[in-house]
Amino acid sequence: MSTDSVWANKAFREHLGVEFPIVSDPKGRVSRTYGVYNEESGVSRRTTFVIDTGGIVRHIDQDRAALDPATALGMCRLMKR
């Protein structure tokens, strides 16, 4: 999720070459719910959530770890088994 625009997230997703969605949250509403919104800077901490089909958060990468999607993708593969 990102406070960036839908178009910026689409470009980032294409740059990474990944299939998963990157949620755009320009007003920080969802980011606040997940506890990753920084009120002082007005942006979310870089965070990747892996959420299963039941809506349960199964994995979280934040900050530098969220820059590399490998761990999150690995978790997704495990969940498909």
N, C-alpha and C positions, 0 to 999 in steps of 0.2 A: 504494500500500500504506500501511497505517496501523496504528498500535497501538490505534486506536479499535475499538470493538465493531462487529460486523456491522451492527447496527441504526443506529449513528451514521453509518457509511459509506453505508448505504442512504439515509438522510435527506440526507446531503451530496450524493450522486449525484443524487437527485431535485431538490435545490435548484439544482444546476448545470444540470440538464436534459440530462444526458449518458447515453449507452447503454453505455459501457464499464464493466467491473467495477472496483471499488475493493477491493482485497484487505485483509482484516482479519488482523492479525498481533499479537494481544494479548501474546504472550510475546516478541516480537522475533526469533523464529528466522529467518524469511525476511529480515527487515531486516538482520540480522547478515550473512547470506550475501551480500546485495547491498551491504554496506558502508555502510549509512545509519543504523544504530542508534547512538544516543548512550547509552553506558553510564551516564554521570553523571545524565542527566535521566530515563532509562528510557523514552524515546520515540524514534521515528524522525525523521530530518530529513524535511520535506515534500518528497517526490520523486515524479515521474511517470515511469514507464518505458513506452516503446512497444516491445513485444516482438513479433516476427513469428511466423508459424505454425511456423517451424523452431526457435523458442526463442531467437533471437538478439536481443539488445537493440539496437534501431536508433536510439533517441533517449532522452535523459534531460533532464528539467527538475528543478531543485532550488530549494528555498526560495521566494523571491518568484515566480520564473518558473513554479513548479508550481501557483501559485494560479489562474492563468489557463489553462484547458485548450486554448486556441486553437492553440498551437504543436503540441501533441501530437495534436490532432484533425487538423491539417493534415498531419502526418506519416502518420497512419493513412490519410488519403485518398490520399496519394502511394503508399503501399504497396499499395493496392487496385488501382492501375493495372497 
